[in-house]
Amino acid sequence: MSIDYSEKIPNNVDLAGDRKLQRALESWQPNFLNWWVTMGPAVPTQDVYLRTAVDVGKEGWAQFGHVAMEEYRWGVFLAERGDDRRIAFGEQKGEPVWQQVPGEYRADLQRLIVIQGDTEPASVEQQRRLGETAPSLYDLRNLFQVNVEEGRHLWAMVYLLHAYFGRNGREEAEALLQRNSGDLDSPRILGAFNEETPDWLSFFMFTYFTDRDGKYQLGTLKESAFDPLSRTCEFMLKEEAHHMFVGTTGIDRVITRTCELMREHDTTDIAPHGGIALNVIQKYINFHYSVSLDLFGSEQSTNAANYFTAGLKGRWQEERRRDDHLLTEAGFSIDLVRDGQMTQDEVPALLALNLDLRNEYVKDCQSGLKRWNKILEKHGFDERVYLPHVGFNRHVGLFREHQVTPKGDLISADVWAQKVDDWLPSEADKTHVQSLMRPVYEAGKIAGWIAPPSNGINGKPFDYEYVHLA
């Protein structure tokens, strides 16, 4: 059966006018739908109050309504841009952007698109069973919204592979559905996307920290000289904001409830009272932040330098930077360990682009910590949450062979083994958090370990029936 492109796949890329692309997507779509049924959300529903993008304009990109999950319309959209866009950085700075893939950059661009595309279905797989323990219908709806938009982001990358990379692109699009998160034989490409997301505290941490990494990776691709990739990522960033909102406000609400329970029972040990202790929340922050830092890659990278010089991948907010956008003479300060001591070195800025991006990410992450600490302050507590040192619990980059405490002290492997359960979630911590994960499916009700949201979705109240279960 052919696809009705005006109804099933809203788009602004003229799918209906490209017969070759139609055939390719007609072949791919059944495999996607099979993947969605087998690896997507496990909770059966009649319909969900979802946001659907049907156009890139203000009125079209956020249409709300109850939708049967299997009938969700995964669209393909490129942000609108003028015809006079120029390359903003690298050796070809000032030249017109590319509407087709230059032959010499074909392999590199395909690789960048595949890596980005691989993260999208991975997070859906990681979150597959979370709906079975949703703390409220509001939260269940937000989970499903994140899931369908990750599915749409997969469609966005697959469109680029099909439209611009020929047979190799089609094969890579198929492979995106063949790898699975955590699979021993065929795992996802990046380590963080093979980690489990077994509980809602992990989900909120993932959407705050790991989806925030996604924001910054999309931001660098938005600068690309390959215009279809740039415009695709610009539109994806609109949707990514909601994913981070879910994480930010989710942790807000966990900490709020923790404060309420500490005050009510006059103790920081609120586990017996059905809450998540502040020190456990800190351990989850430590883990998800450090795992997300690994996604930025090594602090020094010739690949990143080559991508920048070629115009494939820029810096965060490249056009706002006040430099020559070439970086051939610039330097960059880098933290490292030498002779058992923390020190700094000066390296060429071109080689430190991953670190430049990571620094922007770290500054952004601090905004959440300020929010959460204001909640603690508002409730009259002196305790504060914090981001651990960038060298803590690292498995990629210059700190991967060193043991570093959250405060930034170098320690031996023996001391690390003795102290690790003080810094990262222990089996006992995980077991307790898991024990709290009981579904609450009644409209207006919520689990006891998390506070309700201050506002509902799209002007609806918290007690609105966001999800009709099957």
Secondary structure, 3 states (H helix, E strand, C coil): CCCCCCCCCCECCCHHHCHHHHHHHHHHHHHHHHHHHHHCCCCCEEEEEEEECCCCCCCCCCEEEEECHHHCCCCECCCCCCCCCECCCCCCCCCECECCCCHHHHHHHHHHHHHHHHHHHHHHHHCCCHHHHCCCHHHHHHHHHHHHHHHHHHHHHHHHHHHHCHHHHHHHHHHHHHCCCCCCCCCCCCHHHHCCCCCHHHHHHHHHHHHHHHHHHHHHHHCCCEHHHHHHHHHHHHHHHHHHHHHHHHHHHHHHHHHHHHHHHCCCCCHHHCCCCHHHHHHHHHHHHHHHHHCCCCCCCHHHHHHHHHCCCCCCCHHHCCCCCCCCCCEEEEEEEECCEEEEEEEEHHHHHHHHHHHHHHHHHHHHHHHHHHHHHHCCCCCCCCCCCCCCCCCCCCCCCCEECCCCCEECHHHHHHHHHHHCCCHHHHHHHHHHCCCCCCCCCCCCCCCCCCCCCCCCCCCCCCEEEC
